[in-house]
């Protein structure tokens, strides 16, 4: 079969690697792809939001399956457009992707169906938000309602910071139209855990757990980013936690979406906070996390195409998801200055060192070919992932492998998966 993957980051590289292992797949295309994905697929110069061009290409090349990896085209309705054009595709339609596209929608859904989450209020008017803050309890969290590349979340310790946050999100529109509305949420304390899942509209099958690092600096300092690293599995995601979430979070969310006339089919990501009062939902994503996919997918034993087919055909209940009994760690190599200002077009050397390593992966996040040379083309450049018997071994291998590649202004956090016990 011929598969088209829509996207061009580290997540899509991980998906492409997984897809390439399926004996069902003869050819892979990726739009737009990147320099790393080009080793697995034919990259096509079509942007993820160019729906008509994507549909035209899919028809011209007789695509059998389109996998949409990114949030923007999902929330924008690319799955709907593919389906209308008669192209078999994987991902939630626009109505279902609202679970990620609007934090207010997601919070209201959880409140209505009693899915545990933090207390909150939603606002579309900045003056009303500022008025609410006058009597609010601190610390608290401000969240831009729409898509903000994982960066539209501000933790505020006091009223002054919160007022500045409202200005930033709703008035200055730092995150664009994502800040047309805003959620103000209670600040939760606990361990964060990410759980990805396959969903066919009715049945949900969860994958192995993970934990990512959003802050730019060691010790969770600095600005929020799209993710600076991750590990899998989380030792804090116990059987007790899993049992609770199976009953009160996972299936409850799938059932809630179906009840709302928005059946969810695709990848559903649960961002959880393990509080003293039990697990609570921090956020939903309507696709694979990035960089969570870079540690979860390498550990998956299933043929991903078989699982995706089961999701599309409503037969996920027939699938048993299995994962290797090991661990994985991903360290993101970014350009210094990310997520604010950074330089692009810097030559990358040493990439050949990752060839033929069974348990070490170099996932390209922001790269491209220019005149026969791979150069940086984004704030997050590469994700170096490694598998090991346990987290300690995977961490040691991943950090050792970060030394194999070189580019000017290379930056990484040095505490990914450190002292996890």
Secondary structure, DSSP 4 states (H G I P E B T S, - for coil): -EEEEEE-SHHHHHHHHHHHT-TT-SEEEEEE--TTGGGTSEEE---TT-HHHHHHHHHHTT-SEEEE--HHHHHHTHHHHHHHTT--EES--HHHHHHHH-HHHHHHHHHHTT--B--EEEES-HHHHHHHHTT--SSEEEEESS--TT--EEEESSHHHHHHHHIIIIIS-TTGGGGGSEEEEEPP-SEEEEEEEEEESS-EEEEEEEEE--EEETTTEEEE-S-SEEEES-TTS-HHHHHHHIIIIIHHHHHHHHHTT---EEEEEEEEEEETTEEEEEEEESS--TTTHHHHGGGB-S-HHHHHHHHHTT-GGG----B-SSEEEEEEEEETTTTT------B-B-GGGGTT-TTEEEEESSEEEETTEEEE-SSEEEEEEEEESSHHHHHHHHHHHHTT-B-TTEE--S-TTTT--
